[in-house]
Amino acid sequence: MNAKPITNASDVPDVKPKEHGLPTLKLSTIFAMTFGFFGVNMAFSLQSSQLGRIFQTIGTDPNKLGFFFILPPLAGMVIQPLIGKYSDKTWSKRFGRRMPYLLIGAPIAAIVLILLPNAGSFGFGYGSAAALTFAAIATLFMDVSSNVCMQPFKMVIGDMVNEDQKDLAWSWQQSFSNLGGVLATLVPFVLAFMGVANVAPKGEVPTTVKIAFYLAAAVLLLTSLYTISQVREYDPKTYADYHHIDTAEKQPKTSLWELLKKAPKVFWEVSVVQFFTWFAILYLWTYSTGAISINVWHTSNASSAGYQAAGNWYGVLTCVQSIASVIWGMLVQARTKPEHRKFWYQFGLVAGAIGYISIFFIHDKYLLILPFCLIGITYITMNTQPFSLLTEALNGENEGSYLGLFNCSICLPQIVASVASFWLFPLVHEFMPAMFIIGGISLLLAAASVKIVHSKFDKSATH
């Protein structure tokens, strides 16, 4: 049964439209609930593309980079399940159940974005414990606040979007996310081209990088405020009606641990795929600038002009990756039928594996565009298909809690990869390009693991 499109809770029709009870939303509504990810991913893109550069610039031993990359996923493992659990029980007549957390997280994230690139500018000294501690704490707070911002965007899709529009919504969200990444990662390169200083005194982060972080702080605030002002979430009664939840039956208070034990089977199956996927992605973030600097500019000196040029070029390649993600998202992901989700999931992971392994062999900066296009396909795939596969198995109860817990399948493999790097990096003779071979193998294992995932649409699959 079809229902008229709605824009907010006051427009809710009386009928129960579509499978799963959720109505068809206007495209303008889906735009409002996904566009804010543009700003959120500016923060995450700068973290992924510039964090390794920042830490090496202020004097971190490359063999110890993995330690600093443990902090962000550790924060995500703690924060996102808590945001999910408490937002499931939150209701504000003006801001809904998910948006209040975005209203709190966005300003904090903006402040930390301003502080982080200045880690080497407070006179602590090159390689000093004080400088590295400040940067580590700033990184931790940035990831905590960014996670507080990110989670409401994910949960509102599960709350409001039906199965017919879900792949479209996840694809739009990730496309806006990638466009934010394009802007964030291009800024240092464009500023350097315009003559802004791309080198700085030893131990300090270049001005090009600082400006990029400042811009990200402003955009994050503006886009988050837009989503908060435009999205009207369903009131508790309407939400219960659409998700077929019996409000007359008193819902027992369930701990996150109890929910984890009762999680649907697909939660664990997709988590296996997530483990191998995000294990590989951590090495992309950690070693890209160093690998490009060694392969193309033939230097590993973080204070050299060649290394800083490699950092800017990695920003450009991240932009290429983001554009490839947007194009793939619009042409393929947004048109994916539920029964084809697993096929395109595998395809995207294999594409990334080929891209990773290619990076080891490429010594021309322009040829690096090709593997990063393939990684772009992986990036949108891994940020859409797992959530579609999970939410199709949820019934609307504790949806935020499950999405928060599911974030552990993203964070835990990053922590494992960071710890493993203390053994793997010396094993490959501290040669950063070799870490991409390891990442490529991990993505191939992820693609193979998709076979174990059971989707409720498997019986009708035709691919």
N, C-alpha and C positions, 0 to 999 in steps of 0.2 A: 504494500500500500504506500502511495506517495504522500508526502506532506509538504506544505508550503515551506520554503526556506525561512530560517529564522536568523535574527541578528542578536537577540538577547533573550533573557528569561521571560520578559513580558510578552514576547511574540510566540511563546510556546503553543503549538496546536494541541487540541484535546485528543487527537488520535495517536495511536502508537505506530509510527511509520517505520518501515525498513526493518531488516534483520537487526537483532540486538536492541531494538526499541529506539534507536537514536534517529533524529530527523536529518534531512538533507540541509546542509548549511549553505548560505550564500557564499560565493567566492570572496566577497569583501570581508566576511567574518573569518574565513580561513586565513586570508591575508593578514588581518589584525592579530590573530593568535600566533602567527609564524614569523612576521616581519621583525619582531623584536630580537630574534636570534641573530640578526645582522650585527647588532652591537655586542651581544654576548660573545660571539665568535671572534670579534676583533680582539677581545682580551685573550681568548684561548689561542688564537693564531699567533699573536705576538709572544705568548708564553712558549708555544711549540717551536716557533721559528727563531726566536731571539734569546731564549733562556740559556741555552748552551753557550751562545756567543757572549752573553753578559757575564756568566760565571767564569769563562776562560779569560775574558778581558780584565776582570778584577783579580785574576791570579789563581784560579782553581786548577789543580793538577788534573789533566784530562782523564787519568785513571780513576779519579774520584768523582767524576761528574754524576755517576749513577746514584750517589748518595743524595744529591740535591733533587733528583728526579723521583725519589721515593716520596717526598713530602706531598706533592699535589695529589697523587692517587690515594695516599693515606687519608688526606682530608676528605676526599670524595667518598671514601668508604664509610666514613663516620657521618658526614653531613647529609648526604642525599637520602639515606634511609630515614633519618630523623625528620627531614623536611617532608618526605612522603607520608610518614606516620602521622605527624601533627597536622599537616594540611588536610588529611582525610577527615579530621575532626574539627577543622576550622570553618567558621562561616561568618563573613562580614557582609551586611546588606549592601554596602557600597562597593567593596572590593572583591567579594566572593571568597573562595577557599584557597586558591593558589596565588592570586595576585598580591596579597599582603606580604608574602615572602619576597617577591620580586621588588616590592616597594622598599623593603629593608636592605636587601642585598645590593641593589644597583649603586646607591651612593657610597657604600663601603668599598665596593669593587673599584669605583672610580678613584677614590683616594689612594688605594694601594697601587693602582696603575701609575699614578703620578710618582709614588715613592720608589718603586722597584728599580727603574733605570738609573736612579741617583745613588745606588748602593756604593759606587766608587767615588762619589763626589763630596763626602762628608769628612774627608781627611783621615780616614781610618788607616790608609796605607795599602800598597799593592800586596795582595795575597795575605793580608792580615786576618786573624781570627775574627776581629770585630767586623770587618767589611763582609766576610763570608757569612757570618752569623746574621747580620742585618739583612743580607740578600736572601738567606734561607727563610728567615721569619717573614719577610715581605712576600716571598713566593708562597709560603704556607697560607698567609692571610688572603692573598690574591685568589688562590684556588678555592679556599673556603667560601669567599664572597661570590666568586664566579659560579660555583656550584649552587649556591643559594639562588642565584639569578637563573641558572639554566634549568633547574628541575621544574619550576612552574610551567615552562613552555612545553616540556615533554608531557607533563601530567594533564594539561588542559586538552591535549589532543585525545588522550585516552578517555577523558571525561565526556567530550562533546562530539567527537567525529565518528560516523558510522563506518562499517567495513568498506562500503563502496567508495568512500572519499578518503579513507585512511592513508593509502599509499600516496595519494595526491598531497595530503597535508604534511606527511613526513618528508616528502620530496621537496615541497615548497620550503619547509622549515630548514632543511639542509641546504637548499639552494641559496636562501638568504644568508645562511651561516657562511657558505663559501664566498658569497659576494662580500660579506664583511671581512673575510680572510683576504680577499683580493686587495681591498683598500688598505688593510693593516700591513700586509707584507710588502706592498709596493711603495709605501711612503718612504722608507729609508733610501731605496734605490732612486726614486724620483727626486728627493731632496738633495742627494749627492750629485745627481745629474745637474741640478740647478745651482750647484756651488756651495751648498751647506756642508760644513766640515764632517767628514766621515771617519776621521781619526781624532783621537783625543790624547791628552797626557796619559802616560802609562798608568793603568789601573782605573781609568775613567771610561764610561760608556760614551760613544760618539753622540753628538747633537742630533744626528739623523734618527737614531734609535729613540732618544728621549722624546722628540717631537711626535714620533709615531705612537708612543704610549700615551702622551697627553691627548692626542686626537682620539684615541680609542676610548679614553675616559669620558670625553664629551659625548661621543656617539652612543656609547653604552647607556648613559643617562637618558639621552633624548629618545632613543628607540624603545627603551624599557617604559618610559613614561607614556609613549604612544600606545603601546600594548595595554598598559594598565588603564588608560582612559577609554579605550575602544572595546575591550573585551568584557562582556557581561556573562558571567558564569551562571549555570543553572542553580536556582535555590534548592535546598535539600529535598523538598517534596518532589519537585520536577525531576531532579537527578534520580531519585529513587524510582519514579514512574518510568523513566526512559530505560533504566537499567534493571527493571523488574525486581526491585528490592522491596521486601515487605517491611514497611516502617512500623507496622503494628507489633511485629516480633522484635523484642528487645535484642539488640546486637551485643554479644558478649565482647568485653574488652580483651583483645588478643595482642600478645607481645610480638615483637618483630621475630623473635626466635620461633614462636608457635606458627606464625605465618610462613616462615621459611620452611618449616617441616611439612606444611600443608601445600606448598607451592606446586603448581601444575607441572607435569612431567617436562613440558617444553621449556620451562624456566631453566632446568638443569641441562637439557640438551643444547640449547642455544648458548648457555654459559661455557660449554666446552669449546664451541666455535669461537666465542668471544676471547677465551684465554689465549689461543694461538694468534688471533688477530691482533689483540692489543699488546701482546708480547712483542710483536714485530713493530708496531707503531711507535713504541717507546724508543726504539733504536733509530727510527727516522728523526724523531725530535732531538735526540741526544747527539747524534754523530753526523748529521747532514752537513753542517757548516764545516766541520773539520775534514770530512771525507772529500767535499768539493774543493776545499783549500789545498789538500794534498794532491788530489788527482789532476786538478786543472791549474792551480796557481803554484803548485809544488812547494808549499810551505806549511809548516804546522805551528809557526810562531804567531800567537794570538795578538801580539802588538804590531804585527806587520801590516802594511797597506794591502798586501795580497790576501791575508786572512780576512780583513774587514771587507774587501771587495767580494770575497767568497760569501761572507755573511749577507751582503746585499743581494748577491745573485741567488742565494737560497731563498731570499724573500721573493724574488721574481719567479723562481720555480714553484714556490708555494702558491703564488698567484696563478700560474699556469695550471697547477693541480686543482685549484679552486674553480677556475673557468671550465676545466674538463668535467669537474663534478657537476657544475650547474647544467652544462649541455647534456651530459648523460642523464641527469635527473629529469630534465624536461622531456627528452626524447624517449627515455626508457622507463625510469623509475616511476614517474608520474602516471604512466600508462600500464604499469604492471597489474595483471589480474592476480587475485589472491592465490589461485592455484599454481601460478608460475613463480611465486616468491623464492622458493628454494633454488630453482634453476639459476635465476639472476644473482642470487646470493653467491653461489659457487663461482659463477662466471666472474663476478667482480673481484673475488679473492684471488683467483688465478691470475687475473690481469695485474694485480698488485705484486704478486710473487715474481712475475716476469720483470716488472719495473724495478723491483728491489735488486734482483740479481744483475740486471743490466748496469746499474749504477757502479758496481765494482769494476766493470770493464771500460767505462766511458771516461775519456780524458779531454773531451771538447765541451765547453760550457753550453753550446747551442744544442748539441746532441742530447744533453741531459733533459731537454724538454720532453722527449719521447717517453722515457720512463716515468716522469712526473705526471704526464697525461694518464698513463695506466694507473698510477697510484691514486689519481683523482677519481677514477672509476671505483676503485676500492673504497675510497673515503666516503663517498655518498652511499654506497651499498651497505657498508658496515654501520652507518648511522641511520639507516632506514629499515632495512629488512629484519634485523633482530627485534626491533620494537613492534613491527607489524606482526611478526610471528608470536611474540609474547602476548600482546594485548588482545589478539584474536582468541586467546585461551582464558582471558579474565572475564569476570561477570559484572564488574563495576564496583564490587565491594573491595575495600582496601587497595584500590588501584594505585593510588599514590605510593602506598607502602611498598607494593611489589615493584613498581618502577624504581623506587629508591634503592631497594635491596638488589635489584637487577644491575644497578650501577656498580655494585661490587664486582661483577663479572668484567667490568671495564677497568676498575682500579687495581684489583688484586694481581692480574697479570702484569701490569706496569710495575708493581712493587717487586714481583718475582723477577722480571726482566732487569730491573735496576740492581737487585742483589746479585743476580747471575752475571751481570756485566763485570763484577769484580773478579770473576773467574774467567769469563769468556774473552774479555778484552786482552788480558795478558796472553791467553791461549793463542790469539791471532797476532801476537807480537805487537800489540797496541797499534795496529794498523786499522784506522777507522773505516776505510772502505770495506774491509772484510766483514764488518758487523752487518752489512746489508745482505751478504750471502746467508748469514744466520737468520736474518729477518725474512728473507725470501722463502727459506725452508719452512719457517713457522707459518707463513701464509698458505703454503701448499698443504700443510697439515690442517689448517683451518678449513680450507676448501673441502678436503676429504671428510672432515667431521660434519659437514652439513648433511651428509647422508643419514646420520643418526637422528636428525630432527624430525619429529612427527607433527605435521600440520593437519588441522582439521579439514583442509582442502585437498589432501594428498590423493584421495580416491578419485577426484575429478580432474587430476592433473593430466595434461595432454602433451606436455613437452617430452 
